[in-house]
Amino acid sequence: MAWTASRLSVAPMMDWTDRNCRRFHRLLSRRALLYTEMVTAPAIIHGDRARLLDFDAAEHPVALQLGGSEPAELREAARIAADWGYDEINLNVGCPSDRVQSGCFGAVLMKTPELVAECVTEMQAVSPVPITVKCRIGVDDQEPAEVLPDFIAAMQAAGVRRMTIHARKAWLQGLSPRENREVPPLDYPLVHRMKAAFPQMHLSINGGIADMDTIRAQLEVMDGVMVGRAAYHQPWQVLGAADALWGETPPFAHPAEAAAAMRPLIQDHLGQGGRLHQVTRHMLGLFHGLPGARGWKRTLSEGASKGGIEVYDAALAEVVQLQT
């Protein structure tokens, strides 16, 4: 399932792609592959597994992203996660944050492809679903054109068949995680050359992709496209028409229809003791660029932390009144 779904995927993003976010994104697209936030292998082994791994069956296809660099730990985490029924388990070899580096995993692993190969080999031994890798084109002073082919070749030799490549180098010293998403230049041509060099590998491209026209253009070269912040901040523009990539009619013709369809899910969340803002914080950009967007966002931003469904209805009225 995840192989087909990865034609378009939403990137794992810390503090963003939680269960509530994924339920909203799944409402917009029946087809796109969704990822969890990164979860570290030690957290799964020693922590609250239900809190970390539970998800709604309606989220399928959904992938778990793991962080770690100890092969034995990653094997145990993958073994535990197998019982949860994810469609894919992904290893993070791309995150440049300080807390990830201090744990010696994330993008810094680009420097040790042999260790990554050992990690994925151990994970594959216990996983009933594909083990995939998300990486950068290189880190620090590495030359991406030299490093990336060798890294992909090492993953292929280890049995990995699908990878997502963030088309930016990561600078682990001197740049913040935010700067690492914007400052290093994107190198799409290099990633395109990797697809030509590794035709048997299923390769997706990630980084700076923000609209359906760009997604379609990338799919003329690549097997898949992963979208990050754009899918979060302007979800309708990215996911609202996504199912057309599979030749299917998208579920909604207008974001107001999607917002109305979210209402019973929000009521269910509130009925279970949840808070409105836990859901609506992921929906602030639904009407991005459309009439009523400012009122929708303002009403939810100001009222969702303390209010209930009446706040949501008021926000939706801001938009619907302008559509009628």
C-alpha positions as CSV (number, residue, x, y, z in Angstrom):
1,M,0.0,0.0,0.0
2,A,2.7,2.5,1.0
3,W,4.6,2.0,-2.3
4,T,1.6,3.3,-4.3
5,A,0.8,5.9,-1.7
6,S,4.3,7.4,-1.7
7,R,3.5,9.0,-5.1
8,L,2.7,11.9,-2.7
9,S,3.5,11.9,1.0
10,V,3.4,14.4,3.8
11,A,6.7,14.6,5.6
12,P,7.2,13.7,9.3
13,M,7.4,17.0,11.2
14,M,8.0,17.3,14.9
15,D,5.2,18.9,16.9
16,W,3.1,19.0,13.7
17,T,2.2,15.6,12.2
18,D,0.5,14.1,15.3
19,R,-2.6,12.0,15.2
20,N,-5.0,15.0,14.9
21,C,-3.0,16.4,12.1
22,R,-3.0,13.1,10.2
23,R,-6.8,12.6,10.6
24,F,-7.3,16.0,9.1
25,H,-4.9,15.3,6.2
26,R,-6.5,12.0,5.6
27,L,-9.9,13.7,5.2
28,L,-8.4,15.8,2.4
29,S,-6.7,12.9,0.7
30,R,-7.7,9.3,0.7
31,R,-4.4,8.4,-1.0
32,A,-1.4,10.4,0.2
33,L,1.0,8.6,2.5
34,L,1.1,10.2,5.9
35,Y,4.0,10.0,8.4
36,T,4.2,10.2,12.2
37,E,6.4,12.6,14.0
38,M,9.8,11.1,14.5
39,V,9.9,8.8,17.5
40,T,13.2,7.7,19.0
41,A,13.9,4.0,19.4
42,P,14.7,4.3,23.1
43,A,11.4,6.1,23.7
44,I,9.5,3.1,22.2
45,I,11.5,0.6,24.1
46,H,11.3,2.3,27.5
47,G,8.4,4.7,27.2
48,D,4.6,4.8,26.9
49,R,4.1,2.8,23.8
50,A,0.4,3.3,23.4
51,R,0.9,7.1,23.6
52,L,3.7,7.0,21.1
53,L,2.4,4.5,18.6
54,D,-1.4,4.4,18.7
55,F,-3.2,5.7,15.6
56,D,-6.6,5.6,14.1
57,A,-7.2,2.9,11.5
58,A,-8.7,5.6,9.3
59,E,-5.2,7.1,8.9
60,H,-3.9,4.3,6.6
61,P,-1.7,4.4,4.7
62,V,0.5,5.7,7.5
63,A,4.2,5.3,8.2
64,L,6.2,5.4,11.4
65,Q,9.4,7.4,11.4
66,L,12.1,6.2,13.9
67,G,15.2,8.0,15.1
68,G,18.2,6.2,16.4
69,S,21.7,4.9,15.5
70,E,22.0,1.8,17.6
71,P,21.2,-1.3,15.4
72,A,20.0,-3.4,18.4
73,E,17.7,-0.6,19.7
74,L,16.3,0.0,16.2
75,R,15.7,-3.7,15.8
76,E,13.8,-3.8,19.1
77,A,11.8,-0.7,18.3
78,A,10.8,-2.0,14.8
79,R,9.8,-5.4,16.4
80,I,7.6,-3.6,18.9
81,A,6.1,-1.3,16.3
82,A,5.2,-4.3,14.1
83,D,2.3,-5.0,16.3
84,W,0.7,-1.6,15.6
85,G,0.2,-2.3,11.9
86,Y,2.0,0.7,10.2
87,D,2.3,0.4,6.5
88,E,6.0,1.4,6.6
89,I,8.8,2.1,9.0
90,N,11.2,4.9,8.1
91,L,14.6,5.6,9.5
92,N,15.5,9.3,9.9
93,V,18.8,10.2,8.3
94,G,17.9,13.8,7.6
95,C,17.0,15.8,10.7
96,P,19.6,18.4,11.6
97,S,18.4,19.5,15.0
98,D,20.8,19.8,17.9
99,R,18.9,17.3,20.1
100,V,19.1,14.8,17.2
101,Q,22.8,15.3,16.7
102,S,23.5,14.9,20.4
103,G,22.0,11.5,20.1
104,C,24.2,10.7,17.1
105,F,21.4,10.2,14.7
106,G,19.5,12.1,12.1
107,A,21.5,13.8,9.3
108,V,24.8,13.2,11.0
109,L,24.4,9.5,10.0
110,M,25.1,10.6,6.4
111,K,28.7,10.4,7.5
112,T,28.4,6.7,8.4
113,P,26.6,4.8,5.7
114,E,27.9,1.5,6.9
115,L,26.2,2.1,10.3
116,V,22.9,3.0,8.6
117,A,23.2,-0.2,6.5
118,E,23.6,-2.2,9.7
119,C,20.6,-0.4,11.3
120,V,18.3,-1.1,8.4
121,T,19.4,-4.7,8.1
122,E,18.5,-5.3,11.8
123,M,15.1,-3.5,11.3
124,Q,14.3,-5.5,8.2
125,A,14.9,-8.8,10.1
126,V,11.9,-8.1,12.3
127,S,9.6,-5.9,10.3
128,P,6.7,-7.3,8.2
129,V,6.5,-4.0,6.3
130,P,9.1,-2.1,4.2
131,I,12.0,-0.3,6.0
132,T,12.7,2.9,4.2
133,V,15.2,5.8,4.6
134,K,14.8,9.6,4.5
135,C,18.1,11.3,4.0
136,R,19.8,14.6,2.9
137,I,22.1,15.0,-0.1
138,G,25.0,15.4,2.3
139,V,26.2,17.2,5.4
140,D,28.7,19.9,6.3
141,D,31.8,19.7,3.9
142,Q,30.7,16.6,2.1
143,E,30.4,16.9,-1.6
144,P,26.9,15.7,-2.4
145,A,27.6,14.5,-5.9
146,E,30.2,12.1,-4.4
147,V,28.5,11.2,-1.2
148,L,24.9,10.7,-2.2
149,P,25.5,7.9,-4.9
150,D,27.6,6.0,-2.4
151,F,25.0,6.3,0.3
152,I,22.2,5.2,-1.9
153,A,24.3,2.3,-3.2
154,A,24.9,1.2,0.5
155,M,21.2,1.3,1.2
156,Q,20.4,-0.7,-1.9
157,A,23.0,-3.3,-1.0
158,A,21.4,-3.5,2.5
159,G,18.0,-4.3,1.0
160,V,16.3,-0.9,1.1
161,R,14.1,-0.4,-1.9
162,R,12.5,3.0,-1.2
163,M,14.1,6.2,-0.1
164,T,13.1,9.9,0.2
165,I,15.9,12.4,-0.5
166,H,15.7,15.9,0.9
167,A,17.4,17.9,-1.8
168,R,19.4,20.2,0.6
169,K,22.7,19.6,2.3
170,A,22.5,19.9,6.1
171,W,24.9,22.1,7.9
172,L,25.2,20.6,11.4
173,Q,27.4,23.4,12.7
174,G,26.5,27.1,12.4
175,L,22.9,26.8,11.1
176,S,19.7,26.3,13.1
177,P,17.2,23.6,12.1
178,R,15.0,26.4,10.5
179,E,18.0,27.7,8.5
180,N,18.7,24.2,7.4
181,R,15.3,24.2,5.8
182,E,16.0,27.4,3.8
183,V,19.6,28.4,3.5
184,P,21.5,25.5,1.8
185,P,20.5,25.6,-1.8
186,L,18.2,22.9,-3.2
187,D,19.8,20.6,-5.8
188,Y,16.9,19.0,-7.6
189,P,19.1,18.0,-10.6
190,L,21.4,15.9,-8.4
191,V,18.4,14.0,-7.0
192,H,17.0,13.5,-10.5
193,R,20.4,12.0,-11.5
194,M,20.1,9.6,-8.7
195,K,16.8,8.3,-10.1
196,A,18.5,7.7,-13.4
197,A,21.5,6.1,-11.7
198,F,19.4,3.8,-9.6
199,P,16.4,2.8,-11.7
200,Q,15.4,-0.1,-9.5
201,M,15.2,2.1,-6.4
202,H,11.9,3.8,-5.6
203,L,13.0,7.4,-5.0
204,S,11.0,10.4,-3.7
205,I,12.1,14.0,-3.7
206,N,11.6,16.4,-0.8
207,G,12.4,20.1,-0.2
208,G,10.8,23.3,-1.2
209,I,7.9,21.8,-3.1
210,A,4.7,23.8,-2.4
211,D,2.1,23.3,-5.1
212,M,0.5,20.7,-7.4
213,D,2.1,22.0,-10.6
214,T,5.5,21.4,-9.1
215,I,4.5,18.0,-7.7
216,R,3.3,16.9,-11.2
217,A,6.5,18.2,-12.8
218,Q,8.6,16.3,-10.3
219,L,6.6,13.1,-10.8
220,E,7.7,13.2,-14.5
221,V,11.2,12.3,-13.2
222,M,10.8,10.9,-9.7
223,D,8.7,8.0,-8.3
224,G,7.3,10.1,-5.5
225,V,7.2,13.6,-4.0
226,M,7.2,14.4,-0.3
227,V,5.8,17.7,0.8
228,G,6.5,19.2,4.2
229,R,5.6,22.7,5.5
230,A,3.4,23.5,2.4
231,A,1.1,20.6,3.2
232,Y,0.8,21.9,6.7
233,H,0.4,25.7,6.1
234,Q,-1.7,25.5,3.0
235,P,-3.2,22.0,3.1
236,W,-5.9,22.6,0.6
237,Q,-3.5,23.7,-2.1
238,V,-1.4,20.6,-1.7
239,L,-3.8,17.9,-0.5
240,G,-7.2,19.1,-1.7
241,A,-6.6,17.9,-5.2
242,A,-4.0,15.2,-4.4
243,D,-6.2,12.2,-5.2
244,A,-6.3,13.3,-8.9
245,L,-2.7,12.0,-9.0
246,W,-4.1,8.5,-8.8
247,G,-6.8,9.3,-11.3
248,E,-9.5,9.7,-8.6
249,T,-11.9,12.5,-7.8
250,P,-10.9,14.4,-4.7
251,P,-13.3,14.0,-1.8
252,F,-14.2,17.8,-1.6
253,A,-14.8,20.5,-4.1
254,H,-14.1,23.4,-1.7
255,P,-12.3,23.6,1.7
256,A,-15.6,24.6,3.4
257,E,-16.8,21.1,2.6
258,A,-13.8,19.6,4.2
259,A,-14.2,21.9,7.3
260,A,-17.8,20.8,7.6
261,A,-16.7,17.1,7.4
262,M,-14.2,17.7,10.2
263,R,-17.0,18.8,12.5
264,P,-18.1,15.3,13.7
265,L,-14.5,14.3,14.2
266,I,-13.9,17.3,16.3
267,Q,-17.1,16.6,18.3
268,D,-15.9,13.1,18.9
269,H,-12.5,14.4,20.0
270,L,-14.2,16.8,22.5
271,G,-16.4,14.0,23.7
272,Q,-13.4,12.0,24.7
273,G,-12.0,14.9,26.7
274,G,-9.8,16.5,24.1
275,R,-9.4,20.2,23.5
276,L,-10.5,22.0,20.4
277,H,-7.1,23.6,19.8
278,Q,-5.5,20.2,19.6
279,V,-7.3,19.7,16.3
280,T,-7.8,23.1,14.9
281,R,-4.2,24.3,15.3
282,H,-3.5,22.0,12.4
283,M,-6.3,23.5,10.3
284,L,-5.5,27.2,10.5
285,G,-4.2,27.3,6.9
286,L,-7.1,25.4,5.4
287,F,-8.4,28.6,3.6
288,H,-5.0,30.0,2.8
289,G,-5.4,32.6,0.1
290,L,-9.2,32.4,0.0
291,P,-11.9,34.8,1.1
292,G,-12.6,34.4,4.8
293,A,-9.2,33.0,5.7
294,R,-8.3,35.8,8.1
295,G,-11.6,35.5,10.0
296,W,-11.3,31.7,10.2
297,K,-7.8,31.8,11.5
298,R,-8.4,34.7,13.9
299,T,-11.5,33.0,15.4
300,L,-9.7,29.7,16.0
301,S,-6.5,31.3,17.2
302,E,-8.2,33.4,19.8
303,G,-10.9,31.0,21.0
304,A,-9.9,27.3,20.4
305,S,-7.7,27.1,23.6
306,K,-10.7,27.6,25.9
307,G,-13.8,27.1,23.7
308,G,-15.7,24.2,22.3
309,I,-17.6,23.4,19.1
310,E,-19.3,26.8,19.2
311,V,-15.9,28.4,18.4
312,Y,-15.4,26.1,15.5
313,D,-18.9,26.9,14.2
314,A,-18.2,30.6,14.5
315,A,-14.9,30.2,12.5
316,L,-16.7,28.2,9.8
317,A,-19.4,30.9,9.6
318,E,-16.7,33.4,8.8
319,V,-15.9,31.5,5.6
320,V,-19.3,30.2,4.6
321,Q,-21.0,33.6,4.8
322,L,-18.5,34.8,2.1
323,Q,-19.2,31.8,-0.1
324,T,-23.0,32.3,-0.2
